[in-house]
């Protein structure tokens, strides 16, 4: 029995402390918002394939902070090459968590590559990411949550297997400049 | 910083000035897909311990990384060839809709003494594609022009939140020998 995505993401973000979060477009953005809006969230509404790479840029800019990119299987599949780039960049403060329902949920629940057997964790391993795993029950999600607050030897990559369901949308603001400036202000950066 | 004297051996002598201009604009991150025309600048940056460099599998990755860097308070520059502009188009929507600063240095192919016909279509489409997605283009045809243009483009990008591609003419880079 695969997990409920909202329960899994809420558990990952429980007592999140100073974690900085980037969410991939579609359901992961809604999941992160549903878990509790925060100025430390950077929600994507587009730019498919960018979530983990925005996480990389942020991780390199803020080596003092732990960064979490939460995205979907379809979004990460569009950015497969980025896993190679992240692997060689070797950030120790970046965790990528793919909420994998095996489908493109936003567009009518068409089966994705992971739904047809592709193993994203194996792709990440082949690319050379450091710490790789899968979470298929809530105990494993809780164990992963604790890791998000610790440094790794290099980029961390986890797949969380969830049900192919579309819970009611939980919508953050769509104004991209607002989202950017809110996040920067949270970090004490000038907002222009 | 690169070792003293390293600049005298550069294949592209202008690269030292471009590196200096970008450093004085507080650029601390560089992403690239290699191009022969960028070889010296890539060497200077990778030897520069104050700058984090990322080699990319595809150019649009560098656009996303630049957005992340800015979210964290750092300035990023992207080096690519004109063919790579075509790989970036949808990702550039992130920069234009969010008004993320973006500085791309694009070496042109397909426009001057090009030997490879496969470079021509994207060379022709580079500037119109960038303009269509909302990125401003600035052309540089001589080394002197390039250094001044990169300085102006850096100010427009990082100070005025603009998305700028500096197009470095193939005439300036010279014929590819192969």
Interface residues (C-beta under 8 A of the other chain):
Chain A: X22 X42 X44 X46 X47 X48 X49 X50 X53 X54 X55 X56 X57 X58 X59 X60 X61 X62 X79 X81 X82 X84 X85 X88 X89 X176 X177 X179 X180 X183 X184 X187 X189 X192
Chain B: X29 X52 X54 X55 X56 X57 X58 X60 X61 X63 X64 X65 X66 X67 X68 X69 X70 X71 X72 X73 X74 X76 X90 X91 X93 X94 X97 X98 X99 X100 X159 X161
